Amino acid sequence: MSKKFTLSMAIFATFFSLFAGTQSASATTAPEFPASEQLNAFGYYKADDTQYAVLPHYGQVPAVIEPVTGGVTVTPEDRTELASPSASELTNAGADSATGTTWALYRDCSLWSIDADGTVASFDLQTKLSATDAYDCFAFMIRDDSTAVVFGNIDLGSGATKSVFELDLTDVSLISGSIKTVNFYIGGMATDPTTGDIWVSVVWADGDSGIYKYDMASGIDMASHIATTDLWGMAFDSTGTLWATDWGNRSGGLDCANYSCLSYLIPTAADALNTFGTVGEMKDSAGKSFVSSGIWISQKESTVVDSEKGETLADTGASDSRGLYALFAALLIASGLLMMNRSRQKARK
């Protein structure tokens, strides 16, 4: 075997190793979703399209979403569906990790709960607020102390105002003095666990649409604006990536054919808008579009590892074949060096 061929093999092996590693690392443009976490949703199939009218009402279908592909597992075995009225439209959802209760908010300002044992209850927030009218309840964020923050149009007797208010979820009661007026429709709300900052999405506001930092005392921080499309369900993973259901905007932005996309954003990045992207429509295993405005993130149940069988590999988002590529390349390099050494020895003789 010639020295040139041997050297070529070594160079090829080195290039192959680097190329394989690069391809595996850049196989997806979406941020890596933490392997220990799970993206949950409540959603529906569009009722006005007979192809997707699997169920007769909105917002009753629980699901788990695969963040990389937008693939949806509909009604997992441990989830309870909600038999909500056909006139109701789900706008948001979440889970209280302290109690194990799942909550779903509807546009008519009804709030539904599903306890850990599957018991379902519904609450009329208009009554809880002692309001003459309540509608367009959109944003919904559950905090660690079993309280929640909600956005809605609230009429306390002098006309409806866009308002944010707080609830004690232990008895679904209004927290006294918590109703505050805001100037925009707020579609979603979530807390970044890496900074403690609350972010809200302003929707139906054309040039003002996007996400903003929000302070419970002073309201929307207009200087923090990141111009995105209209985001509704919002949830941060533990790394600080924001995941959201995306319905485009009235100016002709991202629109998943009248369905909802799954989008992502890292608000703390130096160029946050440059991190904004989408994995596309959320679809079930049959390829049918699953519509959702309500998502939240939970911890997966820990998996017991059999020590006799060895530890399982961590899910890094890269292909498991990456290690095989590297091993193959190393063998090629070693073979090439061995051939070169033998050629040199023959030359000396």
N, C-alpha and C positions, 0 to 999 in steps of 0.2 A: 504493500500500500504506500503511495507517494506521500511525501511530507505535505504537499499542497492539499491533497484530499483530506489528510488527517487534520490539518489546520482548519480547513473549511468546515469539517464536522464539528470541531470544537466551537468555532464561531457561530455556526448554526445553532448548536445546543444552547449557547449563552443567549442568543437572540430569542430562541424559542422559550427559554425560561422567563426572560423579562417580558415577552409579549403575552405569555399565558397569564402571568401575574397581573399585568395591566388590564387585560380583558376581563378577568374575574372581578377586579376591584371596581371597574366602571360598567358592570353589567346592567346596572339600574341607575336612573338619575334621581329617584326618590331617596330621601334620607333613610338611613337604616333604622328600622323600627325595633325597639328593645325586645329581645327574645322572651323576656319574662312578663311582657305586658300584652294585653289583648284589646282590640278596638271593637267596641260594641255599638249597636244601633237599634233604633226602632224605625220602621219605615213601612212602605206600602207599594203595591203595584197600581199603576194609573187606572182609575176606575172608568175613565172615558175611552179607554182603548180595550176592546174586547180581547185582544191577544194577551193583555196583562191583567185582566180583571179576574184574578184568581180568587180574591176575597171581596166581599161586598162593601167594605168600609175602609176608611183611611187609618193609617197609623197604628195598626194593631200588631204588626209582624216583627218579632224580635229577630236579631241577626248578629252574626260575627263577621267582620270585614277583614280581608287580607289587604294590608296597606300597600304592598308593592304592586298588586295587580288590580285592586278594587273588587276582587271576587268576593261573593257573599254566601255565607252558609245561613240559610233561612230557617228560623224556628229550631234552634238546637234543642236537644232532649231536655235540658234543664231550664228552658225558658218558657214563660207563660204568655200566650197571646192576649190582647185586649179586645174585647167585644165592644168597641166604641161606636157611637151612633154614626150613621152614614154622613151626617152633616158636619161631623167634626174633622178637623185637619190637624194632624200632629205637627208641632213646630219645634219641639225640643225634647230632650230626655237626658237622664242621668241616673246615677246610683249612689246611695249613701253607704259608704264602706263600713261605717260604724254599726249600722243596723242590718245591712244586707237587703235593704228595700230598694227596688227600682222605681223610678218616677218618670211619667210621661206628661208633657205639657201640651195642651191643645190651644188652637187659635182663639176659641171661644172662652178662654180663661178657665177651662176645667183642668183639674190636675188629678191624675190617676196614679195609684200606688200598687205595687205588687210586692207583698212581703216575701221573705225567704221561703215560706211554706207554700207560696202560690196564691195566698189570699189577695183578692183584688178589691180596691175601694176607690171611689171617686169623690172629688171635692169641688165645690163651686167657689172660685176665688172672688167673684163679685160679692157673694155673701160674706166671705171672710174679711173683705175689705170694707164692708158696710157701704158699698158704692152703689150709685143709681144705675151705673152701667160699667161694663168692663169688656174689652175686646182687643184683638190683635196682641195677645200674649205671645211673645216670640222668644226672647233670650231666657235662659234658665241655667243657673250655676249652683251646684251643691258644694257646700264647704265642709271641712272636717268636723265641725261642731254640730252637725245635723241641722244647719240653717241653710237657706237658699236665697238667691237673688234672682228676681224676675223682672222682665220688662213687659209693660202693657199700656194700652190706652185706658186711662181710668177717669171716670166722672164721679167726683165726690159731691156733686150738686150744683157746680158752677161751670159745667162744660168739660168735655174730655180733654185730658192732657197726656202727652207722652211721658210715662213715669217709670222709674225704677223703684222697686220696693223689696223688702226682705220678709221671709217667712221662717217661723220655727216649725220644722217638719215633724217634730215629735207629736204635735197636735194640729198641725197645719193652721197656725194662727199668725196674724200679722204682727210683726215686731213694731212696737209703738214708736212713732216718730220716724219711721224708715222711708216713707214715701217721698221721693224727690223727683222734680220735673227735669226732663232732658229735652234737647231741641231736635233730636233725630230719632228715627226708628232704629232700634238696636236688635239685630237678628241673632247674635250669639255672644257668649261671654265665657271666659275661661281664665284661670290663674296659671301663670308660668311658674312651675315649681323651682326653677333654677334662680329666679329673682324675686318671687313673691308678687310681681306686678300682675294686675288684672288687665286683660285686654278685651275690648268689645268690638264688634263689627257693626259699622253704620251701613244700613242698606237703603235702597230706593232713594239715594241722594245724589245720583250722577257724579259730579266731580268731587263731592265730599265722601263718596262711598269708600270703604276701606276699613282698616282696623286702627284702633287708638288705645293708648293706655287710659285706664279709668280709675279714679280715686273715689271711694265711697263717700267722702265728705265733699270734695270739690267738683266731682263729675268728670266729664271727658277732657282729656289733655289734648287740645287741638294741635299743639306743636308736635305731637308724636305720630302724626298721620302716616300710614303706609298705604298707598293707593292700590288696593286689590279689587277684585270683583265682589259681588255680594255673597258673603259667607254667613251661614246660618248655624248649624250645629258646629260647635268648636270644642276641641279637647287637646290639651298638651300632653305629650309623653314625658317621661322622666328626664330626657335629654334636653328639653326645651323646644322641641319641634311642635308646631301647631298643626293639627289635622282638622279639616273642616269640610262640610258639605257645601258645595259651590253651585250656585244657580245662575252664574253669569251676572249681567247687569243690563239696565235699560238702554245703555249706550252701545250695545252690540258686542260686549265682551264675551268671554268664555261661556258657551251654552251647549250643554250636552243634549241637544235635540229635545228640549223641553223636559229632560230628566235632570238628575243631579250628578255632579262629578265629585270625586274625592280629591281635594287639593291639600297642599302643605306649604308651610312657610316657617322660617326661623327668624322671629322678630328681633332677636338680639344680635344678629349678624351685622357686620359693618355695612354691607349693602343688602339690607333685608329684602328689598323688592326683587333682587336678583336670585333669591332662594325660592321665590314663589313659583309653584308649578302644580301640575295635576297628573294623576294616574289614569284619568278618564272616568267613564261611567262605572257605577257600581252595578254588577250583574250577578245573578245567581248561577247555579251550575248548569241550567238549561239555556243560559245566554239571555235571559229576560232582564230588563232594566229594573233595578230595585231603587225606588225613590226614597230619600231620607233627608230630614232636617235635624235629626236628633242623634248625636253620637256621644260616647264617653269611653274612657280608658280604664281598665281594671287590671289587677295583677292576676296572672295565670296561677293555677294551683301548682305547687311544686311537684316535680317528678322525682320519685325515688329511684336512685341508681343502684343497680346490683353490682357490688364491688368485685364479685368474682368474674363478672363479664366485662369489667372495665368501665371507665367513665365515658359518658356520651360527649360528643363534640359540641362545642358551643355554636349556636347559630349566628354567624357573623354577617350573613347576607351575601357572602361570596360562595361560589360553587365549591363543593367538596373535592372536585377533580383538580383543584389548584395544587394540592399536595402531590397528586400523582404526576402532574406536569413537571413540578420541580424535581421530583425523584427521577423521572425519566431523563430530564435535562442533565442532572448530576451524573447519571450513569453514562450518558453520551460524552460528557466532558472527561470523565475518568478514562473511558475507553480511548478517546482521542489522545490524551496525554500518555497513556500506556503505549499506544502505537508509535507516537513520536519518540519515546524513550528507546523502544526497540530499534527503530530506524537509525537512531544515533549510534547505538551499540554496534549495529551491523556496519555502519560507515567506518567506525574505528578499526574494525577487523579488516 
